[in-house]
Amino acid sequence: MFTGNRLDYGVNTFSQEGRLFQVEYALEAIKLGSTALGIQTKEGVLLAVEKRVESKLMVPSSNNKIVEIDAHLGAVYSGLQADGRTLIDYARVQSQSYWFTYDEAMPVKSVTSSVADHMMSFAGTDDDDEEKRKKKMSRPFGVAFILAGVDDNKEPSLYVIDPSGTTVRYLAVAVGAGGESAMSVLQDRYAKSMTLREAEDLAAEILKQVMEAKINKENCEIALLSAKTQKFEKYNKEQIEQVLARIKREDHEED
């Protein structure tokens, strides 16, 4: 994959080809993570993710992949779980600090920029505060972070942040182990006129295709950032079961 050399270990040192190997390795770590995707519709942004249940003794509800950042903002990540949790906590603090300062919800783009800046903290800092320096990461974050939300103008938006701190806005996106094949399906089947129900069915079909285990209500999560209510709404098991039942019926009808 990559040829090892002394430049592999320097997070601030470019190779002769202009590459930062540690960032590239972090991008590779994402490809080992759970498949996560986001689909934007006029009714809001749908988030869905594969939840790997490694053992029958594991309690599935203890491993949440889709989380609420603020009332109008949610996120899903793929990659190292500890890194994802760190970024979630950071995004929550930034969002609440904005509330206390300005008495209004933090715009989705502003939260995205703030998280992206934090993901670049491995590059070092000139901050004189010793405590702040201790909290900085000494390596790139090994996660791809999907942020979705609805601002006060009721316009839904969907962003992805990668370990290099790059932010890109998408209409539909997928990351993780099955990210490439999922993106191929999204490119073929996504339409701006897509309804929420169609987005639910498409997300479930994609997860069904890329997951190694048989998809069920225990090993996947779905959430909606509603344009109507401007609220984060996570689907319960019954709602997920309804979505999965629909795609099963459609499969039988095609047969």
N, C-alpha and C positions, 0 to 999 in steps of 0.2 A: 504493500500500500504506500507507505512513505519510507524513505531511506533514513535510518537513524544517524544523527550526527550531533555535535555539541550545540547546534542551534535549536535542537528540539526542546531544550530545557529553558530557554530564555523567552519569557512572555513579552519582552519589550524589544527583542532583537529580530530584525528582518533577515531572511536568508538572501543569498545572492540573486535568487529569482524573485525577490520581493514578497516572500510568503512568511506568515507567522504560524509556525507549525503547531503551537499549543492551541491556537484558535481552530485550526483545521482538525486537530484531535478532538476538541470539544464538539465540533460539528459531527464527527463520526460517532461520538457517544450518544448523540440524539437519535441516530439510526438504530440504536439498540433499545430505545424506549418504546413505550406504548404508542400506538397510532392515535393521534388526536386531530380533530378537524373542526372547522368553523364554516358556516354557510350563511351569507347575508341575504335576507329577503325584505320585502316592503313591510312585513309584519314584525321584523326584528332580526336578531342574529341567533342562530342555533349553534350550540357547541355540543360535540359528542366525542367520547373517548373510550378506548378499550381499557378495561381494568383487569390486569392480570392477577388471577387467584392462584398463587404458586402452590398452595397446599389446601387440602380439604379441611384442615384444622384452622386455617386462616379465617378471620372474620372479615368479610368483604367490605363492610361499612367502615372499617378502620383505615381504609386506604382510599381517601377521596382525591380524585384528580381534577374535578371541576369545582371551583370555589368562588364564593362571592367576595369581591373586593370592596364594593360599596353598593348601595341600593340600586344604582344604575349601571353597575360595572361588574363583569365576571371574567374569569380567566381559566385556562386549561394549559397544562404544560406536558412536555415529553422529554425524558432524559433522567438525570439524577434526581431522585425524590427530595433529598436534603436541600439541593440547590433550588429546586422549585419552591419548596416551603419557605426558604429564605426570601426569595423574590416576592412571594405572596405577602409575607409579613411586611416587607418594605413598601409594597404598593399600598397596602392598607393604611400604614402610618402616614404616607404622603397624602393619601386621599382625605384622611381625617384631619390632618394638619391644615389642608386647604379649606375644609369646612369651617374650622375654628377661626381661621384668618379672614376669609372672605364671605362666610355665611352663604355659601352656595356650593353645589356639587362641582368637583374637579372635572374639567373636560377630558374626554377619553384620550385625545391626542396628547394632552399635558401629562397624564398619568403614564402613557406610553413612553414619552420622552424622558420622564423622570426615572423609570425603570431601566431604560436603555443606558442612561448615564451611569446608573448604579452598576450595570453589568460591565461597564468599562472600567470599574474601580481597580481591576487587577493591573491596570497600566501604571499604578502608582499615584501619589498625591504629594503636593507641597504643603498640605495642611499641617499647621503647627500643633494641633490638638492631638495629644498622644492617644486618647481614647478612640478618636475617629480613625486614626491610623491602624489601630489594633483591629477594628471592625472591617477593614478592607480585605477583599479576597486576594490571595497570592497566585491565583490561577483563573482562567476564564470559567464562567458558569457553564456547566455541562447540560444546559436545557434550552429548548426552544419554547418561547412563551407566547401564547395566543391570548390577546386581550380583546374583549368585545364589550360594547356598551352603547347606550343611547343618551345623547346630550339633551339639553333643554329644548332644542328645536325639534326634538323627536326624530332625529336622523340617526339610524343605526350605523355603526362603524366596526370594522374588524381589522386588527393589526397583528403582525407577527414580529417578535424580536429574537434575533439569533445571538450566539455567544460573542460575536464581534461588536454587538451593540447596534447593529443595523436594524432599522425599523422600516417595514413595508406595509402599506394598506392593501387589503385584498377584498374581493367580493366572495371568494371561497378559497380555502386553503387547507392543506393537510401536512402534518409533520409526523416524525417517528419512524418505526420500523417499516410500516406499510405506506409511508408518505408518498413515495414516488408513484406507486400503482394507484393510490387514492387520488393523487393530483391528476393523473391521466383520466380517471373516470370523471372527476369534477370538470375538467376542461371540455370533455365531450358532452356532458349532460347538464351542466349548470346554465341557468337562464335568469336574467334579471327579473323576469316576470314570475318566477317560481313562487308558489304559495308556501306557507309554513308546513302544511301537511306534506307537500311534495319534497320539501327539504328534509323533513323527518324521515320519510321513506328512503330518500337517497343516502342520508347519513347512515341509517341502519343497514342498508344494502352494502355500502362500502365497508363498514366494520365487519359485516358477515363474511365478506370476501377476503379481507386481509388478516383476520384473527385466526390463530392456530386452533384455539378451543372453539367449541360450538357456542354461538352467541346466545345469551339469555339475560334475564333481568338483573342477575347478580354480577355479571362480568362486563358491564358497560354502563356508562353514565351519559345523560342528556340534560341540557339546560337551555333556557331561552332568555334572551335579553329582549323583552317586549317593547316594541315601538309605541304601542298604545298606552301601556301603564308606566313605561320607563323603569321597570323593575326587573331584577334578577329572579328568575323562576326555575328552580331545579325540579326535574321530573321525579316523581316517586316511582316505586316499583310497578304499581298498577298502570301508570301512564306509559312507562317503558314497555311493559307487556303488551299494551294495546298497539304500540308502534310495531313491535316485532310480530305480532299476530297479523297485522296488515300485510307485511312483506311475505309472510308465509302463505297467506291466502293468494296473493298475487303470483307466487311461485307455482302453486297448485293449478291456478287457472291457466298459466302458460303451458304447463305440462299437458 
